[in-house]
Amino acid sequence: MCSVGDSFGVELEGGMEPHEYECNHCGKTFRGIGMGQTCPKCHSKDVKCIE
Ligand SMILES: [Zn+2]
């Protein structure tokens, strides 16, 4: 009962799970939920999900 993968149903895809983001502008990494994240350091919206 330890297997993770194949038969595990995908839930909450892009939903409430927090993801790690990296700012393309200053390189700051932070966690956020959902789309449209803004860098907490430089307030740039040019961020990418790295997790
Ligand atoms: Zn930034």
mmCIF file of the protein (N, C-alpha, C, O) and its ligand, coordinates in Angstrom:
data_MODEL
# 
_entry.id   MODEL 
# 
loop_
_entity.id 
_entity.type 
_entity.pdbx_number_of_molecules 
1 polymer     1 
2 non-polymer 1 
# 
_entity_poly.entity_id                      1 
_entity_poly.type                           'polypeptide(L)' 
_entity_poly.nstd_linkage                   no 
_entity_poly.nstd_monomer                   no 
_entity_poly.pdbx_seq_one_letter_code       MCSVGDSFGVELEGGMEPHEYECNHCGKTFRGIGMGQTCPKCHSKDVKCIE 
_entity_poly.pdbx_seq_one_letter_code_can   MCSVGDSFGVELEGGMEPHEYECNHCGKTFRGIGMGQTCPKCHSKDVKCIE 
_entity_poly.pdbx_strand_id                 A 
# 
loop_
_entity_poly_seq.entity_id 
_entity_poly_seq.num 
_entity_poly_seq.mon_id 
_entity_poly_seq.hetero 
1 1  MET n 
1 2  CYS n 
1 3  SER n 
1 4  VAL n 
1 5  GLY n 
1 6  ASP n 
1 7  SER n 
1 8  PHE n 
1 9  GLY n 
1 10 VAL n 
1 11 GLU n 
1 12 LEU n 
1 13 GLU n 
1 14 GLY n 
1 15 GLY n 
1 16 MET n 
1 17 GLU n 
1 18 PRO n 
1 19 HIS n 
1 20 GLU n 
1 21 TYR n 
1 22 GLU n 
1 23 CYS n 
1 24 ASN n 
1 25 HIS n 
1 26 CYS n 
1 27 GLY n 
1 28 LYS n 
1 29 THR n 
1 30 PHE n 
1 31 ARG n 
1 32 GLY n 
1 33 ILE n 
1 34 GLY n 
1 35 MET n 
1 36 GLY n 
1 37 GLN n 
1 38 THR n 
1 39 CYS n 
1 40 PRO n 
1 41 LYS n 
1 42 CYS n 
1 43 HIS n 
1 44 SER n 
1 45 LYS n 
1 46 ASP n 
1 47 VAL n 
1 48 LYS n 
1 49 CYS n 
1 50 ILE n 
1 51 GLU n 
# 
loop_
_struct_asym.id 
_struct_asym.entity_id 
A 1 
B 2 
# 
loop_
_chem_comp.id 
_chem_comp.type 
_chem_comp.mon_nstd_flag 
ARG 'L-peptide linking' y 
ASN 'L-peptide linking' y 
ASP 'L-peptide linking' y 
CYS 'L-peptide linking' y 
GLN 'L-peptide linking' y 
GLU 'L-peptide linking' y 
GLY 'peptide linking'   y 
HIS 'L-peptide linking' y 
ILE 'L-peptide linking' y 
LEU 'L-peptide linking' y 
LYS 'L-peptide linking' y 
MET 'L-peptide linking' y 
PHE 'L-peptide linking' y 
PRO 'L-peptide linking' y 
SER 'L-peptide linking' y 
THR 'L-peptide linking' y 
TYR 'L-peptide linking' y 
VAL 'L-peptide linking' y 
ZN  non-polymer         . 
# 
_pdbx_entity_nonpoly.entity_id   2 
_pdbx_entity_nonpoly.name        ? 
_pdbx_entity_nonpoly.comp_id     ZN 
# 
_pdbx_nonpoly_scheme.asym_id         B 
_pdbx_nonpoly_scheme.entity_id       2 
_pdbx_nonpoly_scheme.mon_id          ZN 
_pdbx_nonpoly_scheme.ndb_seq_num     1 
_pdbx_nonpoly_scheme.pdb_seq_num     101 
_pdbx_nonpoly_scheme.auth_seq_num    101 
_pdbx_nonpoly_scheme.pdb_mon_id      ZN 
_pdbx_nonpoly_scheme.auth_mon_id     ZN 
_pdbx_nonpoly_scheme.pdb_strand_id   A 
_pdbx_nonpoly_scheme.pdb_ins_code    . 
# 
loop_
_atom_site.group_PDB 
_atom_site.id 
_atom_site.type_symbol 
_atom_site.label_atom_id 
_atom_site.label_alt_id 
_atom_site.label_comp_id 
_atom_site.label_asym_id 
_atom_site.label_entity_id 
_atom_site.label_seq_id 
_atom_site.pdbx_PDB_ins_code 
_atom_site.Cartn_x 
_atom_site.Cartn_y 
_atom_site.Cartn_z 
_atom_site.occupancy 
_atom_site.B_iso_or_equiv 
_atom_site.pdbx_formal_charge 
_atom_site.auth_seq_id 
_atom_site.auth_comp_id 
_atom_site.auth_asym_id 
_atom_site.auth_atom_id 
_atom_site.pdbx_PDB_model_num 
ATOM   1   N  N  . MET A 1 1  ? 0.825  -1.215 0.000   1.00 0.00 ? 1   MET A N  1 
ATOM   2   C  CA . MET A 1 1  ? 0.000  0.000  0.000   1.00 0.00 ? 1   MET A CA 1 
ATOM   3   C  C  . MET A 1 1  ? 0.856  1.260  0.000   1.00 0.00 ? 1   MET A C  1 
ATOM   4   O  O  . MET A 1 1  ? 0.403  2.344  0.369   1.00 0.00 ? 1   MET A O  1 
ATOM   5   N  N  . CYS A 1 2  ? 2.095  1.089  -0.421  1.00 0.00 ? 2   CYS A N  1 
ATOM   6   C  CA . CYS A 1 2  ? 2.988  2.233  -0.400  1.00 0.00 ? 2   CYS A CA 1 
ATOM   7   C  C  . CYS A 1 2  ? 3.210  2.863  -1.769  1.00 0.00 ? 2   CYS A C  1 
ATOM   8   O  O  . CYS A 1 2  ? 3.876  3.891  -1.891  1.00 0.00 ? 2   CYS A O  1 
ATOM   9   N  N  . SER A 1 3  ? 2.652  2.241  -2.785  1.00 0.00 ? 3   SER A N  1 
ATOM   10  C  CA . SER A 1 3  ? 2.900  2.748  -4.136  1.00 0.00 ? 3   SER A CA 1 
ATOM   11  C  C  . SER A 1 3  ? 2.203  4.074  -4.400  1.00 0.00 ? 3   SER A C  1 
ATOM   12  O  O  . SER A 1 3  ? 1.030  4.261  -4.079  1.00 0.00 ? 3   SER A O  1 
ATOM   13  N  N  . VAL A 1 4  ? 2.950  4.969  -4.984  1.00 0.00 ? 4   VAL A N  1 
ATOM   14  C  CA . VAL A 1 4  ? 2.388  6.262  -5.362  1.00 0.00 ? 4   VAL A CA 1 
ATOM   15  C  C  . VAL A 1 4  ? 2.565  6.412  -6.864  1.00 0.00 ? 4   VAL A C  1 
ATOM   16  O  O  . VAL A 1 4  ? 3.671  6.259  -7.382  1.00 0.00 ? 4   VAL A O  1 
ATOM   17  N  N  . GLY A 1 5  ? 1.513  6.702  -7.539  1.00 0.00 ? 5   GLY A N  1 
ATOM   18  C  CA . GLY A 1 5  ? 1.667  6.896  -8.975  1.00 0.00 ? 5   GLY A CA 1 
ATOM   19  C  C  . GLY A 1 5  ? 0.492  6.424  -9.805  1.00 0.00 ? 5   GLY A C  1 
ATOM   20  O  O  . GLY A 1 5  ? -0.591 7.008  -9.761  1.00 0.00 ? 5   GLY A O  1 
ATOM   21  N  N  . ASP A 1 6  ? 0.714  5.359  -10.564 1.00 0.00 ? 6   ASP A N  1 
ATOM   22  C  CA . ASP A 1 6  ? -0.239 4.858  -11.556 1.00 0.00 ? 6   ASP A CA 1 
ATOM   23  C  C  . ASP A 1 6  ? -1.713 5.045  -11.223 1.00 0.00 ? 6   ASP A C  1 
ATOM   24  O  O  . ASP A 1 6  ? -2.428 5.822  -11.856 1.00 0.00 ? 6   ASP A O  1 
ATOM   25  N  N  . SER A 1 7  ? -2.137 4.308  -10.208 1.00 0.00 ? 7   SER A N  1 
ATOM   26  C  CA . SER A 1 7  ? -3.572 4.268  -9.937  1.00 0.00 ? 7   SER A CA 1 
ATOM   27  C  C  . SER A 1 7  ? -4.059 5.399  -9.045  1.00 0.00 ? 7   SER A C  1 
ATOM   28  O  O  . SER A 1 7  ? -5.217 5.427  -8.629  1.00 0.00 ? 7   SER A O  1 
ATOM   29  N  N  . PHE A 1 8  ? -3.171 6.315  -8.763  1.00 0.00 ? 8   PHE A N  1 
ATOM   30  C  CA . PHE A 1 8  ? -3.567 7.412  -7.880  1.00 0.00 ? 8   PHE A CA 1 
ATOM   31  C  C  . PHE A 1 8  ? -4.291 8.491  -8.681  1.00 0.00 ? 8   PHE A C  1 
ATOM   32  O  O  . PHE A 1 8  ? -3.726 9.079  -9.603  1.00 0.00 ? 8   PHE A O  1 
ATOM   33  N  N  . GLY A 1 9  ? -5.525 8.736  -8.323  1.00 0.00 ? 9   GLY A N  1 
ATOM   34  C  CA . GLY A 1 9  ? -6.321 9.715  -9.068  1.00 0.00 ? 9   GLY A CA 1 
ATOM   35  C  C  . GLY A 1 9  ? -5.791 11.125 -8.908  1.00 0.00 ? 9   GLY A C  1 
ATOM   36  O  O  . GLY A 1 9  ? -5.360 11.523 -7.826  1.00 0.00 ? 9   GLY A O  1 
ATOM   37  N  N  . VAL A 1 10 ? -5.827 11.860 -9.973  1.00 0.00 ? 10  VAL A N  1 
ATOM   38  C  CA . VAL A 1 10 ? -5.378 13.248 -9.922  1.00 0.00 ? 10  VAL A CA 1 
ATOM   39  C  C  . VAL A 1 10 ? -6.533 14.142 -9.472  1.00 0.00 ? 10  VAL A C  1 
ATOM   40  O  O  . VAL A 1 10 ? -7.579 14.232 -10.115 1.00 0.00 ? 10  VAL A O  1 
ATOM   41  N  N  . GLU A 1 11 ? -6.294 14.789 -8.351  1.00 0.00 ? 11  GLU A N  1 
ATOM   42  C  CA . GLU A 1 11 ? -7.326 15.680 -7.830  1.00 0.00 ? 11  GLU A CA 1 
ATOM   43  C  C  . GLU A 1 11 ? -6.776 17.094 -7.667  1.00 0.00 ? 11  GLU A C  1 
ATOM   44  O  O  . GLU A 1 11 ? -5.563 17.302 -7.614  1.00 0.00 ? 11  GLU A O  1 
ATOM   45  N  N  . LEU A 1 12 ? -7.659 18.029 -7.590  1.00 0.00 ? 12  LEU A N  1 
ATOM   46  C  CA . LEU A 1 12 ? -7.280 19.407 -7.314  1.00 0.00 ? 12  LEU A CA 1 
ATOM   47  C  C  . LEU A 1 12 ? -6.167 19.939 -8.214  1.00 0.00 ? 12  LEU A C  1 
ATOM   48  O  O  . LEU A 1 12 ? -5.330 20.730 -7.779  1.00 0.00 ? 12  LEU A O  1 
ATOM   49  N  N  . GLU A 1 13 ? -6.167 19.505 -9.446  1.00 0.00 ? 13  GLU A N  1 
ATOM   50  C  CA . GLU A 1 13 ? -5.116 19.972 -10.346 1.00 0.00 ? 13  GLU A CA 1 
ATOM   51  C  C  . GLU A 1 13 ? -5.274 21.472 -10.585 1.00 0.00 ? 13  GLU A C  1 
ATOM   52  O  O  . GLU A 1 13 ? -6.284 21.936 -11.113 1.00 0.00 ? 13  GLU A O  1 
ATOM   53  N  N  . GLY A 1 14 ? -4.255 22.205 -10.184 1.00 0.00 ? 14  GLY A N  1 
ATOM   54  C  CA . GLY A 1 14 ? -4.319 23.652 -10.325 1.00 0.00 ? 14  GLY A CA 1 
ATOM   55  C  C  . GLY A 1 14 ? -5.336 24.279 -9.394  1.00 0.00 ? 14  GLY A C  1 
ATOM   56  O  O  . GLY A 1 14 ? -5.826 25.382 -9.637  1.00 0.00 ? 14  GLY A O  1 
ATOM   57  N  N  . GLY A 1 15 ? -5.645 23.564 -8.327  1.00 0.00 ? 15  GLY A N  1 
ATOM   58  C  CA . GLY A 1 15 ? -6.665 24.047 -7.402  1.00 0.00 ? 15  GLY A CA 1 
ATOM   59  C  C  . GLY A 1 15 ? -6.091 24.707 -6.171  1.00 0.00 ? 15  GLY A C  1 
ATOM   60  O  O  . GLY A 1 15 ? -5.471 25.768 -6.249  1.00 0.00 ? 15  GLY A O  1 
ATOM   61  N  N  . MET A 1 16 ? -6.304 24.065 -5.023  1.00 0.00 ? 16  MET A N  1 
ATOM   62  C  CA . MET A 1 16 ? -5.936 24.679 -3.757  1.00 0.00 ? 16  MET A CA 1 
ATOM   63  C  C  . MET A 1 16 ? -4.514 24.367 -3.294  1.00 0.00 ? 16  MET A C  1 
ATOM   64  O  O  . MET A 1 16 ? -4.062 24.870 -2.266  1.00 0.00 ? 16  MET A O  1 
ATOM   65  N  N  . GLU A 1 17 ? -3.819 23.535 -4.060  1.00 0.00 ? 17  GLU A N  1 
ATOM   66  C  CA . GLU A 1 17 ? -2.460 23.176 -3.662  1.00 0.00 ? 17  GLU A CA 1 
ATOM   67  C  C  . GLU A 1 17 ? -1.511 24.366 -3.821  1.00 0.00 ? 17  GLU A C  1 
ATOM   68  O  O  . GLU A 1 17 ? -1.490 24.996 -4.878  1.00 0.00 ? 17  GLU A O  1 
ATOM   69  N  N  . PRO A 1 18 ? -0.727 24.681 -2.789  1.00 0.00 ? 18  PRO A N  1 
ATOM   70  C  CA . PRO A 1 18 ? 0.263  25.742 -2.921  1.00 0.00 ? 18  PRO A CA 1 
ATOM   71  C  C  . PRO A 1 18 ? 1.408  25.289 -3.806  1.00 0.00 ? 18  PRO A C  1 
ATOM   72  O  O  . PRO A 1 18 ? 1.834  24.136 -3.736  1.00 0.00 ? 18  PRO A O  1 
ATOM   73  N  N  . HIS A 1 19 ? 1.899  26.171 -4.620  1.00 0.00 ? 19  HIS A N  1 
ATOM   74  C  CA . HIS A 1 19 ? 3.007  25.847 -5.508  1.00 0.00 ? 19  HIS A CA 1 
ATOM   75  C  C  . HIS A 1 19 ? 4.159  26.809 -5.274  1.00 0.00 ? 19  HIS A C  1 
ATOM   76  O  O  . HIS A 1 19 ? 3.997  27.910 -4.747  1.00 0.00 ? 19  HIS A O  1 
ATOM   77  N  N  . GLU A 1 20 ? 5.335  26.341 -5.693  1.00 0.00 ? 20  GLU A N  1 
ATOM   78  C  CA . GLU A 1 20 ? 6.526  27.170 -5.548  1.00 0.00 ? 20  GLU A CA 1 
ATOM   79  C  C  . GLU A 1 20 ? 6.695  27.974 -6.838  1.00 0.00 ? 20  GLU A C  1 
ATOM   80  O  O  . GLU A 1 20 ? 6.607  27.431 -7.939  1.00 0.00 ? 20  GLU A O  1 
ATOM   81  N  N  . TYR A 1 21 ? 6.930  29.241 -6.684  1.00 0.00 ? 21  TYR A N  1 
ATOM   82  C  CA . TYR A 1 21 ? 7.115  30.111 -7.836  1.00 0.00 ? 21  TYR A CA 1 
ATOM   83  C  C  . TYR A 1 21 ? 8.479  30.799 -7.767  1.00 0.00 ? 21  TYR A C  1 
ATOM   84  O  O  . TYR A 1 21 ? 9.045  31.000 -6.693  1.00 0.00 ? 21  TYR A O  1 
ATOM   85  N  N  . GLU A 1 22 ? 8.975  31.144 -8.929  1.00 0.00 ? 22  GLU A N  1 
ATOM   86  C  CA . GLU A 1 22 ? 10.223 31.901 -8.973  1.00 0.00 ? 22  GLU A CA 1 
ATOM   87  C  C  . GLU A 1 22 ? 10.014 33.130 -9.833  1.00 0.00 ? 22  GLU A C  1 
ATOM   88  O  O  . GLU A 1 22 ? 9.461  33.056 -10.931 1.00 0.00 ? 22  GLU A O  1 
ATOM   89  N  N  . CYS A 1 23 ? 10.463 34.256 -9.318  1.00 0.00 ? 23  CYS A N  1 
ATOM   90  C  CA . CYS A 1 23 ? 10.325 35.507 -10.054 1.00 0.00 ? 23  CYS A CA 1 
ATOM   91  C  C  . CYS A 1 23 ? 11.389 35.581 -11.152 1.00 0.00 ? 23  CYS A C  1 
ATOM   92  O  O  . CYS A 1 23 ? 12.575 35.387 -10.887 1.00 0.00 ? 23  CYS A O  1 
ATOM   93  N  N  . ASN A 1 24 ? 10.968 35.857 -12.362 1.00 0.00 ? 24  ASN A N  1 
ATOM   94  C  CA . ASN A 1 24 ? 11.910 35.974 -13.480 1.00 0.00 ? 24  ASN A CA 1 
ATOM   95  C  C  . ASN A 1 24 ? 12.666 37.300 -13.426 1.00 0.00 ? 24  ASN A C  1 
ATOM   96  O  O  . ASN A 1 24 ? 13.662 37.494 -14.123 1.00 0.00 ? 24  ASN A O  1 
ATOM   97  N  N  . HIS A 1 25 ? 12.183 38.185 -12.602 1.00 0.00 ? 25  HIS A N  1 
ATOM   98  C  CA . HIS A 1 25 ? 12.746 39.527 -12.545 1.00 0.00 ? 25  HIS A CA 1 
ATOM   99  C  C  . HIS A 1 25 ? 13.882 39.625 -11.536 1.00 0.00 ? 25  HIS A C  1 
ATOM   100 O  O  . HIS A 1 25 ? 14.961 40.119 -11.863 1.00 0.00 ? 25  HIS A O  1 
ATOM   101 N  N  . CYS A 1 26 ? 13.644 39.152 -10.295 1.00 0.00 ? 26  CYS A N  1 
ATOM   102 C  CA . CYS A 1 26 ? 14.656 39.275 -9.246  1.00 0.00 ? 26  CYS A CA 1 
ATOM   103 C  C  . CYS A 1 26 ? 15.140 37.931 -8.719  1.00 0.00 ? 26  CYS A C  1 
ATOM   104 O  O  . CYS A 1 26 ? 16.094 37.881 -7.943  1.00 0.00 ? 26  CYS A O  1 
ATOM   105 N  N  . GLY A 1 27 ? 14.493 36.835 -9.132  1.00 0.00 ? 27  GLY A N  1 
ATOM   106 C  CA . GLY A 1 27 ? 14.934 35.506 -8.727  1.00 0.00 ? 27  GLY A CA 1 
ATOM   107 C  C  . GLY A 1 27 ? 14.370 35.041 -7.400  1.00 0.00 ? 27  GLY A C  1 
ATOM   108 O  O  . GLY A 1 27 ? 14.699 33.952 -6.931  1.00 0.00 ? 27  GLY A O  1 
ATOM   109 N  N  . LYS A 1 28 ? 13.542 35.839 -6.803  1.00 0.00 ? 28  LYS A N  1 
ATOM   110 C  CA . LYS A 1 28 ? 12.914 35.493 -5.532  1.00 0.00 ? 28  LYS A CA 1 
ATOM   111 C  C  . LYS A 1 28 ? 12.008 34.273 -5.709  1.00 0.00 ? 28  LYS A C  1 
ATOM   112 O  O  . LYS A 1 28 ? 11.260 34.182 -6.683  1.00 0.00 ? 28  LYS A O  1 
ATOM   113 N  N  . THR A 1 29 ? 12.085 33.326 -4.749  1.00 0.00 ? 29  THR A N  1 
ATOM   114 C  CA . THR A 1 29 ? 11.174 32.187 -4.778  1.00 0.00 ? 29  THR A CA 1 
ATOM   115 C  C  . THR A 1 29 ? 10.177 32.322 -3.646  1.00 0.00 ? 29  THR A C  1 
ATOM   116 O  O  . THR A 1 29 ? 10.508 32.762 -2.545  1.00 0.00 ? 29  THR A O  1 
ATOM   117 N  N  . PHE A 1 30 ? 8.959  31.937 -3.943  1.00 0.00 ? 30  PHE A N  1 
ATOM   118 C  CA . PHE A 1 30 ? 7.912  32.051 -2.932  1.00 0.00 ? 30  PHE A CA 1 
ATOM   119 C  C  . PHE A 1 30 ? 6.816  31.056 -3.237  1.00 0.00 ? 30  PHE A C  1 
ATOM   120 O  O  . PHE A 1 30 ? 6.761  30.489 -4.328  1.00 0.00 ? 30  PHE A O  1 
ATOM   121 N  N  . ARG A 1 31 ? 5.940  30.847 -2.263  1.00 0.00 ? 31  ARG A N  1 
ATOM   122 C  CA . ARG A 1 31 ? 4.843  29.918 -2.452  1.00 0.00 ? 31  ARG A CA 1 
ATOM   123 C  C  . ARG A 1 31 ? 3.546  30.690 -2.600  1.00 0.00 ? 31  ARG A C  1 
ATOM   124 O  O  . ARG A 1 31 ? 3.325  31.728 -1.975  1.00 0.00 ? 31  ARG A O  1 
ATOM   125 N  N  . GLY A 1 32 ? 2.696  30.133 -3.460  1.00 0.00 ? 32  GLY A N  1 
ATOM   126 C  CA . GLY A 1 32 ? 1.422  30.792 -3.662  1.00 0.00 ? 32  GLY A CA 1 
ATOM   127 C  C  . GLY A 1 32 ? 0.381  29.800 -4.157  1.00 0.00 ? 32  GLY A C  1 
ATOM   128 O  O  . GLY A 1 32 ? 0.714  28.707 -4.614  1.00 0.00 ? 32  GLY A O  1 
ATOM   129 N  N  . ILE A 1 33 ? -0.863 30.187 -4.060  1.00 0.00 ? 33  ILE A N  1 
ATOM   130 C  CA . ILE A 1 33 ? -1.958 29.331 -4.502  1.00 0.00 ? 33  ILE A CA 1 
ATOM   131 C  C  . ILE A 1 33 ? -2.678 29.994 -5.668  1.00 0.00 ? 33  ILE A C  1 
ATOM   132 O  O  . ILE A 1 33 ? -3.060 31.163 -5.609  1.00 0.00 ? 33  ILE A O  1 
ATOM   133 N  N  . GLY A 1 34 ? -2.851 29.214 -6.729  1.00 0.00 ? 34  GLY A N  1 
ATOM   134 C  CA . GLY A 1 34 ? -3.594 29.714 -7.869  1.00 0.00 ? 34  GLY A CA 1 
ATOM   135 C  C  . GLY A 1 34 ? -2.730 30.459 -8.872  1.00 0.00 ? 34  GLY A C  1 
ATOM   136 O  O  . GLY A 1 34 ? -1.506 30.531 -8.755  1.00 0.00 ? 34  GLY A O  1 
ATOM   137 N  N  . MET A 1 35 ? -3.415 31.007 -9.857  1.00 0.00 ? 35  MET A N  1 
ATOM   138 C  CA . MET A 1 35 ? -2.703 31.693 -10.925 1.00 0.00 ? 35  MET A CA 1 
ATOM   139 C  C  . MET A 1 35 ? -2.623 33.189 -10.644 1.00 0.00 ? 35  MET A C  1 
ATOM   140 O  O  . MET A 1 35 ? -3.242 33.705 -9.714  1.00 0.00 ? 35  MET A O  1 
ATOM   141 N  N  . GLY A 1 36 ? -1.840 33.863 -11.477 1.00 0.00 ? 36  GLY A N  1 
ATOM   142 C  CA . GLY A 1 36 ? -1.734 35.311 -11.342 1.00 0.00 ? 36  GLY A CA 1 
ATOM   143 C  C  . GLY A 1 36 ? -0.953 35.739 -10.125 1.00 0.00 ? 36  GLY A C  1 
ATOM   144 O  O  . GLY A 1 36 ? -1.312 36.705 -9.452  1.00 0.00 ? 36  GLY A O  1 
ATOM   145 N  N  . GLN A 1 37 ? 0.142  35.003 -9.838  1.00 0.00 ? 37  GLN A N  1 
ATOM   146 C  CA . GLN A 1 37 ? 0.958  35.333 -8.673  1.00 0.00 ? 37  GLN A CA 1 
ATOM   147 C  C  . GLN A 1 37 ? 1.789  36.590 -8.939  1.00 0.00 ? 37  GLN A C  1 
ATOM   148 O  O  . GLN A 1 37 ? 2.170  36.883 -10.072 1.00 0.00 ? 37  GLN A O  1 
ATOM   149 N  N  . THR A 1 38 ? 2.053  37.314 -7.864  1.00 0.00 ? 38  THR A N  1 
ATOM   150 C  CA . THR A 1 38 ? 2.899  38.498 -7.938  1.00 0.00 ? 38  THR A CA 1 
ATOM   151 C  C  . THR A 1 38 ? 4.062  38.329 -6.978  1.00 0.00 ? 38  THR A C  1 
ATOM   152 O  O  . THR A 1 38 ? 3.876  37.912 -5.835  1.00 0.00 ? 38  THR A O  1 
ATOM   153 N  N  . CYS A 1 39 ? 5.238  38.648 -7.432  1.00 0.00 ? 39  CYS A N  1 
ATOM   154 C  CA . CYS A 1 39 ? 6.429  38.533 -6.587  1.00 0.00 ? 39  CYS A CA 1 
ATOM   155 C  C  . CYS A 1 39 ? 6.287  39.421 -5.350  1.00 0.00 ? 39  CYS A C  1 
ATOM   156 O  O  . CYS A 1 39 ? 5.989  40.609 -5.471  1.00 0.00 ? 39  CYS A O  1 
ATOM   157 N  N  . PRO A 1 40 ? 6.500  38.845 -4.153  1.00 0.00 ? 40  PRO A N  1 
ATOM   158 C  CA . PRO A 1 40 ? 6.369  39.628 -2.914  1.00 0.00 ? 40  PRO A CA 1 
ATOM   159 C  C  . PRO A 1 40 ? 7.511  40.611 -2.715  1.00 0.00 ? 40  PRO A C  1 
ATOM   160 O  O  . PRO A 1 40 ? 7.418  41.524 -1.894  1.00 0.00 ? 40  PRO A O  1 
ATOM   161 N  N  . LYS A 1 41 ? 8.579  40.424 -3.460  1.00 0.00 ? 41  LYS A N  1 
ATOM   162 C  CA . LYS A 1 41 ? 9.752  41.282 -3.288  1.00 0.00 ? 41  LYS A CA 1 
ATOM   163 C  C  . LYS A 1 41 ? 9.731  42.498 -4.209  1.00 0.00 ? 41  LYS A C  1 
ATOM   164 O  O  . LYS A 1 41 ? 9.886  43.638 -3.771  1.00 0.00 ? 41  LYS A O  1 
ATOM   165 N  N  . CYS A 1 42 ? 9.534  42.218 -5.512  1.00 0.00 ? 42  CYS A N  1 
ATOM   166 C  CA . CYS A 1 42 ? 9.583  43.331 -6.466  1.00 0.00 ? 42  CYS A CA 1 
ATOM   167 C  C  . CYS A 1 42 ? 8.233  43.591 -7.120  1.00 0.00 ? 42  CYS A C  1 
ATOM   168 O  O  . CYS A 1 42 ? 8.093  44.493 -7.947  1.00 0.00 ? 42  CYS A O  1 
ATOM   169 N  N  . HIS A 1 43 ? 7.244  42.793 -6.742  1.00 0.00 ? 43  HIS A N  1 
ATOM   170 C  CA . HIS A 1 43 ? 5.868  42.965 -7.235  1.00 0.00 ? 43  HIS A CA 1 
ATOM   171 C  C  . HIS A 1 43 ? 5.724  42.759 -8.736  1.00 0.00 ? 43  HIS A C  1 
ATOM   172 O  O  . HIS A 1 43 ? 4.763  43.230 -9.344  1.00 0.00 ? 43  HIS A O  1 
ATOM   173 N  N  . SER A 1 44 ? 6.675  42.059 -9.329  1.00 0.00 ? 44  SER A N  1 
ATOM   174 C  CA . SER A 1 44 ? 6.564  41.730 -10.739 1.00 0.00 ? 44  SER A CA 1 
ATOM   175 C  C  . SER A 1 44 ? 5.598  40.573 -10.924 1.00 0.00 ? 44  SER A C  1 
ATOM   176 O  O  . SER A 1 44 ? 5.519  39.677 -10.083 1.00 0.00 ? 44  SER A O  1 
ATOM   177 N  N  . LYS A 1 45 ? 4.872  40.595 -12.019 1.00 0.00 ? 45  LYS A N  1 
ATOM   178 C  CA . LYS A 1 45 ? 3.977  39.475 -12.335 1.00 0.00 ? 45  LYS A CA 1 
ATOM   179 C  C  . LYS A 1 45 ? 4.651  38.485 -13.267 1.00 0.00 ? 45  LYS A C  1 
ATOM   180 O  O  . LYS A 1 45 ? 4.039  37.518 -13.722 1.00 0.00 ? 45  LYS A O  1 
ATOM   181 N  N  . ASP A 1 46 ? 5.908  38.741 -13.540 1.00 0.00 ? 46  ASP A N  1 
ATOM   182 C  CA . ASP A 1 46 ? 6.674  37.870 -14.419 1.00 0.00 ? 46  ASP A CA 1 
ATOM   183 C  C  . ASP A 1 46 ? 7.285  36.741 -13.592 1.00 0.00 ? 46  ASP A C  1 
ATOM   184 O  O  . ASP A 1 46 ? 8.490  36.709 -13.345 1.00 0.00 ? 46  ASP A O  1 
ATOM   185 N  N  . VAL A 1 47 ? 6.414  35.806 -13.167 1.00 0.00 ? 47  VAL A N  1 
ATOM   186 C  CA . VAL A 1 47 ? 6.868  34.696 -12.344 1.00 0.00 ? 47  VAL A CA 1 
ATOM   187 C  C  . VAL A 1 47 ? 6.530  33.383 -13.029 1.00 0.00 ? 47  VAL A C  1 
ATOM   188 O  O  . VAL A 1 47 ? 5.645  33.316 -13.882 1.00 0.00 ? 47  VAL A O  1 
ATOM   189 N  N  . LYS A 1 48 ? 7.257  32.337 -12.636 1.00 0.00 ? 48  LYS A N  1 
ATOM   190 C  CA . LYS A 1 48 ? 6.996  31.019 -13.203 1.00 0.00 ? 48  LYS A CA 1 
ATOM   191 C  C  . LYS A 1 48 ? 6.861  30.007 -12.095 1.00 0.00 ? 48  LYS A C  1 
ATOM   192 O  O  . LYS A 1 48 ? 7.470  30.148 -11.034 1.00 0.00 ? 48  LYS A O  1 
ATOM   193 N  N  . CYS A 1 49 ? 6.064  28.988 -12.340 1.00 0.00 ? 49  CYS A N  1 
ATOM   194 C  CA . CYS A 1 49 ? 5.888  27.901 -11.373 1.00 0.00 ? 49  CYS A CA 1 
ATOM   195 C  C  . CYS A 1 49 ? 7.065  26.939 -11.519 1.00 0.00 ? 49  CYS A C  1 
ATOM   196 O  O  . CYS A 1 49 ? 7.345  26.460 -12.618 1.00 0.00 ? 49  CYS A O  1 
ATOM   197 N  N  . ILE A 1 50 ? 7.749  26.657 -10.418 1.00 0.00 ? 50  ILE A N  1 
ATOM   198 C  CA . ILE A 1 50 ? 8.906  25.764 -10.482 1.00 0.00 ? 50  ILE A CA 1 
ATOM   199 C  C  . ILE A 1 50 ? 8.655  24.477 -9.729  1.00 0.00 ? 50  ILE A C  1 
ATOM   200 O  O  . ILE A 1 50 ? 9.581  23.685 -9.550  1.00 0.00 ? 50  ILE A O  1 
ATOM   201 N  N  . GLU A 1 51 ? 7.466  24.247 -9.294  1.00 0.00 ? 51  GLU A N  1 
ATOM   202 C  CA . GLU A 1 51 ? 7.165  23.018 -8.567  1.00 0.00 ? 51  GLU A CA 1 
ATOM   203 C  C  . GLU A 1 51 ? 6.040  22.282 -9.250  1.00 0.00 ? 51  GLU A C  1 
ATOM   204 O  O  . GLU A 1 51 ? 5.633  21.215 -8.792  1.00 0.00 ? 51  GLU A O  1 
HETATM 205 ZN ZN . ZN  B 2 .  ? 10.702 39.645 -8.007  1.00 0.00 2 101 ZN  A ZN 1 
# 
